[in-house]
Amino acid sequence: MLRTLPHLIDLFASTLRSGAEPVAGLAQVCAALPGPAADRLAPVVERARWGAGGLEAWQVLSGDDELAPLARAMVRSLTSGASVVQTVERLADELARESAARAEDAARRVGVAAAVPLGLCLLPAFLLLGVVPTVASLFGSVVP
């Protein structure tokens, strides 16, 4: 879900840049990229369809850690009339960087976690093929 969220926000910024109304653009984006990330944004579209104003519709995202900046930017845009495209694009870039950092951290953890089983597999082989024959040959040369 977190992998597709930056793409979804970036696509939303593209719809805003093209001049689409925010909720209509969000509905198109959620329809184009269905999934858990779109499901997190769907309440905004649903509230707007049921007649909620733009401010009330976007407030539903205020409790979401990743999407709260988007909600604040959209509310600020609706109250002031300022363009929000650059803010949404920056949010998409930030989410993409965070997603890449999480993937990199997960890849590093896999390497560390794989070292223990690999060591447990190689240690007996080292002992059986390297140490035991050496000790046996030394023991054979000492005992007549």
C-alpha positions in Angstrom: 0.0 0.0 0.0 2.8 2.4 0.9 4.5 1.7 -2.4 1.5 2.9 -4.5 0.6 5.9 -2.4 3.3 8.2 -3.9 2.2 7.3 -7.4 -1.4 8.0 -6.5 -0.6 11.4 -5.0 1.6 12.2 -8.0 -1.2 11.3 -10.4 -3.5 13.5 -8.3 -1.1 16.4 -8.7 -1.2 15.8 -12.4 -5.0 16.0 -12.4 -4.8 19.3 -10.4 -2.2 20.7 -12.8 -4.5 19.9 -15.7 -7.3 22.0 -14.1 -9.5 19.3 -12.7 -11.6 20.0 -9.6 -9.8 18.4 -6.6 -12.5 15.9 -5.6 -13.3 14.9 -9.2 -9.6 14.5 -9.9 -9.2 12.4 -6.8 -12.2 10.2 -7.9 -10.5 9.6 -11.2 -7.2 8.8 -9.6 -8.8 6.3 -7.2 -10.6 4.7 -10.1 -7.4 4.5 -12.1 -5.3 3.0 -9.3 -7.6 0.9 -7.1 -6.1 -0.7 -4.0 -5.4 0.0 -0.4 -3.9 3.4 -1.1 -7.0 4.5 -3.0 -9.2 3.1 -0.3 -7.5 5.6 2.1 -8.5 8.5 -0.1 -11.9 7.2 -1.0 -13.7 8.7 2.0 -13.0 12.2 0.7 -14.8 11.3 -2.6 -17.6 9.6 -0.8 -18.2 12.5 1.6 -18.2 14.9 -1.3 -20.7 12.7 -3.2 -23.0 12.8 -0.2 -23.0 16.5 -0.2 -20.3 17.4 2.3 -18.4 20.6 1.5 -14.8 20.6 0.4 -13.6 21.4 3.9 -15.5 18.7 5.6 -14.6 16.1 2.9 -10.9 16.8 3.2 -11.0 16.8 7.1 -11.5 13.1 7.1 -7.8 12.7 6.2 -6.5 14.8 9.1 -6.0 11.8 11.3 -3.9 9.9 8.7 -0.1 10.3 9.3 0.9 10.2 5.6 -2.1 12.0 4.2 -2.6 14.7 6.9 -0.3 17.1 5.0 -2.4 16.6 1.9 -5.6 17.3 3.8 -4.1 20.5 5.3 -2.9 21.7 2.0 -6.3 21.1 0.3 -8.1 22.8 3.2 -5.7 25.8 2.9 -6.3 25.9 -0.8 -10.0 25.8 -0.5 -10.1 28.6 2.1 -7.5 30.9 0.4 -8.0 30.0 -3.3 -4.3 29.4 -3.7 -2.9 26.8 -6.1 -2.0 23.6 -4.3 -0.3 21.8 -7.2 3.3 22.3 -6.1 2.5 21.3 -2.5 0.9 18.1 -3.7 3.9 17.4 -6.0 6.3 17.9 -3.1 4.2 15.6 -0.9 4.3 12.9 -3.7 8.2 13.3 -3.9 8.5 13.1 -0.1 6.3 10.0 0.1 8.4 8.4 -2.7 11.6 9.1 -0.9 10.2 7.6 2.3 9.0 4.6 0.5 12.4 4.1 -1.1 14.1 4.5 2.3 11.7 1.9 3.8 12.5 -0.5 1.0 16.2 0.0 1.4 16.0 -0.6 5.2 14.1 -3.8 4.6 16.7 -4.9 2.1 19.4 -4.3 4.7 17.5 -6.2 7.3 17.2 -9.2 5.0 21.0 -9.2 4.6 21.6 -9.2 8.4 18.8 -11.7 9.0 20.2 -14.1 6.4 23.7 -14.1 8.0 22.7 -16.1 11.0 21.1 -19.0 9.2 23.9 -19.0 6.7 26.4 -19.1 9.5 24.5 -21.9 11.2 24.7 -23.9 7.9 28.3 -23.3 7.1 29.7 -23.7 10.6 29.0 -27.5 10.8 30.3 -28.0 7.3 33.5 -26.2 8.2 33.9 -28.3 11.3 33.2 -31.5 9.6 35.3 -30.8 6.5 38.1 -28.7 7.9 38.6 -29.2 11.7 37.6 -32.9 12.2 40.0 -34.3 9.5 42.8 -32.1 10.8 42.3 -33.2 14.4 41.9 -36.8 13.3 45.2 -36.7 11.3 47.0 -35.1 14.3 45.5 -37.6 16.7 46.5 -40.4 14.3 50.1 -39.3 14.2 50.4 -38.9 18.0 48.8 -42.2 19.0 50.9 -45.2 17.7 
